[in-house]
Amino acid sequence: MRTYFNIFAVLAILLSAASCKKDNFTPLTTPPPGLGGDTWAQDSTDKFIHDSMTVPYNVAVYYKWLPGQLDFPSEITPPDEAKVIPMLKALLAVAYGPYNQQTGSTTFLRKYLPKALEMAGSAEYLPNGAIFLGQAEGGTAMLLYQVNQFSRLKKDSNTFKQTMHTMHHEFGHILHQNVLYPATYKTISTGYTGQWYNVADADARQQGFITAYAMSAPDEDFVEMISSMLAGAPGGPSGGYDEYEALLDQAGGPGSPGYTTIKAKEAVVVDYFARVWNIDFYALRTKCRTAFVNYLQ
């Protein structure tokens, strides 16, 4: 009985204190640390973002370290601010510029680009050995990893090609999230698997997938076709991001099952861009390849 009596007495005191009204209090005018928003002096990086990304494309770029925007438990390196402007210039020249040239203005990208571009210094490594290089979040945000590895030198062209591949891939997601590709695309291939990371790219191509990651789901298959055709240029280095024609050779060449399947997917992509977006995909590809080659030093 003594134990219960003490508990009830404490509860009574707490309830009494809670019922008291404090008539004289001072309103909180200064937010607690971390709840009032971050502030910093605007510098040349912020001005470049405003003039080159926010004004023409209505895109906010987040390069300050905000772990909550990423997968928090993962070990991801913050972006090096010295790499931010060079990376954005590359996107403007090699990823955005060709769309503007093909459509005649910035209107198309201004309408469909996600309104937030989040940047991370390193990639995100998954327990199964796969690597996240980019992500599109419901048409509202695009996340770009590996900013700290950016280089426009020819000797690093494969890394640069990988970055452009990622950006075309993620923008492809944005497009099909606005207008879905034909349902018949999902019937061209069988063999989608969650174990795609156990398949070599060359083996995937012989099965009719342009990359092993394309085997993960029809949506990924569709945007991998887009990005593989737009990224890079003839004579590019090996390592999984060769020019599209070289990837087709790995599929087995004309008449082989892998080649025929990939070409069927290519036809759907080209028709989708023409019918839905009024964009000549092959002309866009030529512009992307030219921009890629011209940007390397």
KOLDRENTOR-352018 format. One record per residue (C-alpha): x, y, z; residue in one letter; residue number from 1. Coordinates in nm, 2 decimals, padded with zeros to 4 digits, always signed. Layout:
REC     xx     yy     zz residu num
REC      X      Y      Z      a NUM
...
end
This chain:
REC     xx     yy     zz residu num
REC +00.00 +00.00 +00.00      m   1
REC +00.28 +00.24 +00.08      r   2
REC +00.42 +00.22 -00.27      t   3
REC +00.09 +00.30 -00.44      y   4
REC +00.03 +00.58 -00.20      f   5
REC +00.35 +00.75 -00.30      n   6
REC +00.28 +00.71 -00.67      i   7
REC -00.06 +00.87 -00.63      f   8
REC +00.08 +01.15 -00.43      a   9
REC +00.33 +01.23 -00.70      v  10
REC +00.06 +01.22 -00.97      l  11
REC -00.15 +01.46 -00.77      a  12
REC +00.13 +01.71 -00.74      i  13
REC +00.21 +01.69 -01.11      l  14
REC -00.15 +01.74 -01.20      l  15
REC -00.18 +02.03 -00.97      s  16
REC +00.13 +02.19 -01.12      a  17
REC +00.00 +02.13 -01.47      a  18
REC -00.33 +02.30 -01.39      s  19
REC -00.16 +02.63 -01.28      c  20
REC -00.18 +02.92 -01.52      k  21
REC +00.12 +03.14 -01.56      k  22
REC -00.01 +03.49 -01.63      d  23
REC +00.32 +03.67 -01.69      n  24
REC +00.54 +03.50 -01.95      f  25
REC +00.79 +03.63 -02.21      t  26
REC +00.71 +03.52 -02.58      p  27
REC +00.99 +03.34 -02.75      l  28
REC +01.12 +03.58 -03.01      t  29
REC +01.44 +03.40 -03.10      t  30
REC +01.40 +03.05 -03.24      p  31
REC +01.59 +02.78 -03.06      p  32
REC +01.91 +02.67 -03.23      p  33
REC +01.84 +02.49 -03.55      g  34
REC +01.48 +02.58 -03.58      l  35
REC +01.51 +02.93 -03.72      g  36
REC +01.66 +02.83 -04.05      g  37
REC +02.02 +02.85 -04.16      d  38
REC +02.17 +03.18 -04.26      t  39
REC +02.50 +03.26 -04.43      w  40
REC +02.65 +03.53 -04.64      a  41
REC +02.57 +03.50 -05.00      q  42
REC +02.88 +03.43 -05.21      d  43
REC +02.98 +03.38 -05.57      s  44
REC +02.84 +03.02 -05.56      t  45
REC +02.50 +03.14 -05.45      d  46
REC +02.50 +03.42 -05.71      k  47
REC +02.58 +03.17 -05.98      f  48
REC +02.30 +02.94 -05.87      i  49
REC +02.05 +03.23 -05.86      h  50
REC +02.15 +03.36 -06.21      d  51
REC +02.20 +03.03 -06.39      s  52
REC +01.96 +02.79 -06.22      m  53
REC +01.69 +02.97 -06.02      t  54
REC +01.61 +03.25 -06.27      v  55
REC +01.60 +03.06 -06.60      p  56
REC +01.48 +02.72 -06.47      y  57
REC +01.31 +02.80 -06.13      n  58
REC +01.54 +02.54 -05.97      v  59
REC +01.68 +02.57 -05.61      a  60
REC +02.02 +02.41 -05.56      v  61
REC +02.11 +02.27 -05.22      y  62
REC +02.48 +02.22 -05.18      y  63
REC +02.51 +02.31 -04.81      k  64
REC +02.52 +02.00 -04.60      w  65
REC +02.16 +01.89 -04.50      l  66
REC +02.17 +01.52 -04.40      p  67
REC +01.79 +01.51 -04.37      g  68
REC +01.77 +01.54 -04.75      q  69
REC +01.96 +01.22 -04.79      l  70
REC +01.94 +00.87 -04.65      d  71
REC +02.06 +00.97 -04.31      f  72
REC +02.22 +00.64 -04.19      p  73
REC +02.44 +00.62 -04.49      s  74
REC +02.79 +00.75 -04.49      e  75
REC +02.77 +01.02 -04.76      i  76
REC +03.04 +01.29 -04.80      t  77
REC +02.93 +01.66 -04.82      p  78
REC +03.00 +01.83 -05.16      p  79
REC +03.31 +02.03 -05.20      d  80
REC +03.19 +02.38 -05.27      e  81
REC +03.48 +02.43 -05.52      a  82
REC +03.32 +02.16 -05.73      k  83
REC +02.96 +02.30 -05.72      v  84
REC +02.99 +02.57 -06.00      i  85
REC +03.20 +02.34 -06.23      p  86
REC +02.94 +02.07 -06.19      m  87
REC +02.65 +02.30 -06.26      l  88
REC +02.82 +02.45 -06.56      k  89
REC +02.86 +02.10 -06.70      a  90
REC +02.49 +02.02 -06.64      l  91
REC +02.40 +02.34 -06.82      l  92
REC +02.62 +02.28 -07.12      a  93
REC +02.59 +01.90 -07.17      v  94
REC +02.26 +01.80 -07.01      a  95
REC +02.04 +02.11 -07.03      y  96
REC +02.18 +02.29 -07.33      g  97
REC +02.08 +02.02 -07.59      p  98
REC +01.72 +02.02 -07.47      y  99
REC +01.71 +02.40 -07.50      n 100
REC +01.85 +02.38 -07.85      q 101
REC +01.61 +02.11 -07.96      q 102
REC +01.30 +02.27 -07.81      t 103
REC +01.40 +02.63 -07.90      g 104
REC +01.40 +02.78 -07.55      s 105
REC +01.43 +02.71 -07.18      t 106
REC +01.05 +02.67 -07.14      t 107
REC +01.05 +02.29 -07.16      f 108
REC +01.31 +02.24 -06.89      l 109
REC +01.17 +02.52 -06.68      r 110
REC +00.84 +02.34 -06.67      k 111
REC +00.96 +01.98 -06.62      y 112
REC +01.28 +02.00 -06.43      l 113
REC +01.24 +01.93 -06.06      p 114
REC +01.24 +02.24 -05.85      k 115
REC +01.51 +02.12 -05.62      a 116
REC +01.86 +01.99 -05.71      l 117
REC +02.03 +01.84 -05.41      e 118
REC +02.40 +01.77 -05.43      m 119
REC +02.61 +01.51 -05.24      a 120
REC +02.99 +01.47 -05.25      g 121
REC +03.01 +01.09 -05.27      s 122
REC +02.79 +00.81 -05.39      a 123
REC +02.57 +00.61 -05.16      e 124
REC +02.68 +00.25 -05.12      y 125
REC +02.42 -00.01 -05.05      l 126
REC +02.47 -00.33 -04.84      p 127
REC +02.42 -00.55 -05.15      n 128
REC +02.71 -00.38 -05.33      g 129
REC +02.51 -00.15 -05.55      a 130
REC +02.58 +00.22 -05.57      i 131
REC +02.33 +00.51 -05.58      f 132
REC +02.45 +00.77 -05.83      l 133
REC +02.13 +00.98 -05.85      g 134
REC +01.77 +00.99 -05.75      q 135
REC +01.45 +01.15 -05.87      a 136
REC +01.19 +01.21 -05.60      e 137
REC +00.83 +01.22 -05.73      g 138
REC +00.90 +01.49 -05.99      g 139
REC +00.99 +01.75 -05.72      t 140
REC +01.36 +01.69 -05.64      a 141
REC +01.66 +01.54 -05.81      m 142
REC +01.96 +01.43 -05.61      l 143
REC +02.30 +01.41 -05.77      l 144
REC +02.58 +01.22 -05.60      y 145
REC +02.96 +01.21 -05.66      q 146
REC +03.00 +01.59 -05.70      v 147
REC +03.35 +01.56 -05.56      n 148
REC +03.46 +01.33 -05.84      q 149
REC +03.37 +01.59 -06.11      f 150
REC +03.63 +01.65 -06.38      s 151
REC +03.60 +01.77 -06.74      r 152
REC +03.94 +01.63 -06.84      l 153
REC +03.95 +01.39 -07.13      k 154
REC +04.14 +01.13 -06.92      k 155
REC +03.84 +01.13 -06.68      d 156
REC +03.58 +01.13 -06.95      s 157
REC +03.43 +00.80 -06.83      n 158
REC +03.35 +00.95 -06.49      t 159
REC +03.20 +01.26 -06.66      f 160
REC +03.00 +01.03 -06.89      k 161
REC +02.87 +00.85 -06.59      q 162
REC +02.75 +01.18 -06.44      t 163
REC +02.57 +01.28 -06.76      m 164
REC +02.42 +00.93 -06.78      h 165
REC +02.28 +00.98 -06.43      t 166
REC +02.13 +01.31 -06.51      m 167
REC +01.96 +01.19 -06.82      h 168
REC +01.84 +00.88 -06.63      h 169
REC +01.68 +01.09 -06.35      e 170
REC +01.52 +01.34 -06.59      f 171
REC +01.38 +01.04 -06.78      g 172
REC +01.20 +00.95 -06.46      h 173
REC +01.06 +01.30 -06.43      i 174
REC +00.92 +01.27 -06.79      l 175
REC +00.75 +00.94 -06.75      h 176
REC +00.62 +01.04 -06.41      q 177
REC +00.44 +01.32 -06.59      n 178
REC +00.33 +01.11 -06.89      v 179
REC +00.37 +00.74 -06.87      l 180
REC +00.54 +00.55 -07.15      y 181
REC +00.32 +00.30 -07.34      p 182
REC +00.22 +00.00 -07.14      a 183
REC +00.34 -00.23 -07.42      t 184
REC +00.70 -00.14 -07.33      y 185
REC +00.67 -00.36 -07.02      k 186
REC +00.60 -00.66 -07.24      t 187
REC +00.90 -00.64 -07.46      i 188
REC +01.13 -00.81 -07.21      s 189
REC +01.09 -01.07 -06.94      t 190
REC +01.35 -01.14 -06.68      g 191
REC +01.32 -00.84 -06.45      y 192
REC +01.48 -00.92 -06.12      t 193
REC +01.57 -00.77 -05.79      g 194
REC +01.91 -00.95 -05.82      q 195
REC +02.02 -00.74 -06.11      w 196
REC +02.34 -00.64 -05.93      y 197
REC +02.46 -01.00 -05.98      n 198
REC +02.45 -00.97 -06.36      v 199
REC +02.73 -00.83 -06.57      a 200
REC +02.63 -00.55 -06.80      d 201
REC +02.75 -00.74 -07.11      a 202
REC +02.54 -01.04 -07.00      d 203
REC +02.24 -00.82 -06.95      a 204
REC +02.27 -00.68 -07.30      r 205
REC +02.26 -01.03 -07.45      q 206
REC +01.93 -01.07 -07.26      q 207
REC +01.79 -00.75 -07.42      g 208
REC +01.87 -00.50 -07.14      f 209
REC +02.10 -00.21 -07.21      i 210
REC +02.25 -00.23 -06.86      t 211
REC +02.22 -00.47 -06.57      a 212
REC +02.03 -00.20 -06.37      y 213
REC +01.77 -00.19 -06.65      a 214
REC +01.67 -00.54 -06.53      m 215
REC +01.55 -00.41 -06.20      s 216
REC +01.21 -00.28 -06.32      a 217
REC +01.04 -00.16 -06.64      p 218
REC +01.07 +00.21 -06.53      d 219
REC +01.44 +00.17 -06.48      e 220
REC +01.47 -00.02 -06.81      d 221
REC +01.29 +00.27 -06.99      f 222
REC +01.51 +00.55 -06.85      v 223
REC +01.83 +00.34 -06.89      e 224
REC +01.75 +00.33 -07.26      m 225
REC +01.71 +00.71 -07.26      i 226
REC +02.03 +00.78 -07.07      s 227
REC +02.24 +00.52 -07.26      s 228
REC +02.15 +00.67 -07.59      m 229
REC +02.20 +01.03 -07.48      l 230
REC +02.52 +01.00 -07.27      a 231
REC +02.86 +00.99 -07.41      g 232
REC +02.98 +01.01 -07.77      a 233
REC +03.14 +00.79 -08.04      p 234
REC +03.49 +00.67 -07.95      g 235
REC +03.43 +00.70 -07.58      g 236
REC +03.62 +00.49 -07.32      p 237
REC +03.51 +00.15 -07.21      s 238
REC +03.38 +00.06 -06.86      g 239
REC +03.01 +00.03 -06.91      g 240
REC +02.94 +00.38 -07.05      y 241
REC +03.06 +00.33 -07.41      d 242
REC +02.88 +00.49 -07.70      e 243
REC +02.54 +00.33 -07.76      y 244
REC +02.65 +00.15 -08.08      e 245
REC +02.92 -00.03 -07.89      a 246
REC +02.67 -00.15 -07.63      l 247
REC +02.46 -00.29 -07.91      l 248
REC +02.75 -00.49 -08.03      d 249
REC +02.78 -00.64 -07.69      q 250
REC +02.42 -00.74 -07.72      a 251
REC +02.52 -00.98 -08.00      g 252
REC +02.49 -00.77 -08.31      g 253
REC +02.21 -00.74 -08.57      p 254
REC +01.98 -01.03 -08.58      g 255
REC +02.07 -01.16 -08.23      s 256
REC +01.79 -01.18 -07.96      p 257
REC +01.95 -00.92 -07.74      g 258
REC +02.01 -00.67 -08.02      y 259
REC +01.66 -00.71 -08.15      t 260
REC +01.50 -00.66 -07.81      t 261
REC +01.70 -00.35 -07.74      i 262
REC +01.62 -00.20 -08.08      k 263
REC +01.25 -00.26 -08.01      a 264
REC +01.29 -00.06 -07.69      k 265
REC +01.47 +00.21 -07.87      e 266
REC +01.18 +00.24 -08.12      a 267
REC +00.94 +00.29 -07.83      v 268
REC +01.16 +00.56 -07.67      v 269
REC +01.19 +00.75 -08.00      v 270
REC +00.82 +00.74 -08.06      d 271
REC +00.74 +00.85 -07.70      y 272
REC +00.96 +01.16 -07.73      f 273
REC +00.81 +01.25 -08.06      a 274
REC +00.45 +01.18 -07.97      r 275
REC +00.44 +01.31 -07.61      v 276
REC +00.70 +01.58 -07.61      w 277
REC +00.73 +01.67 -07.97      n 278
REC +01.11 +01.61 -07.96      i 279
REC +01.31 +01.44 -08.23      d 280
REC +01.51 +01.20 -08.01      f 281
REC +01.78 +01.13 -08.26      y 282
REC +01.84 +01.50 -08.32      a 283
REC +01.86 +01.55 -07.94      l 284
REC +02.11 +01.27 -07.92      r 285
REC +02.33 +01.43 -08.17      t 286
REC +02.33 +01.76 -07.98      k 287
REC +02.40 +01.57 -07.65      c 288
REC +02.70 +01.39 -07.81      r 289
REC +02.84 +01.71 -07.96      t 290
REC +02.80 +01.90 -07.63      a 291
REC +02.98 +01.61 -07.45      f 292
REC +03.28 +01.61 -07.68      v 293
REC +03.31 +01.99 -07.69      n 294
REC +03.30 +02.02 -07.31      y 295
REC +03.59 +01.79 -07.24      l 296
REC +03.94 +01.94 -07.21      q 297
end
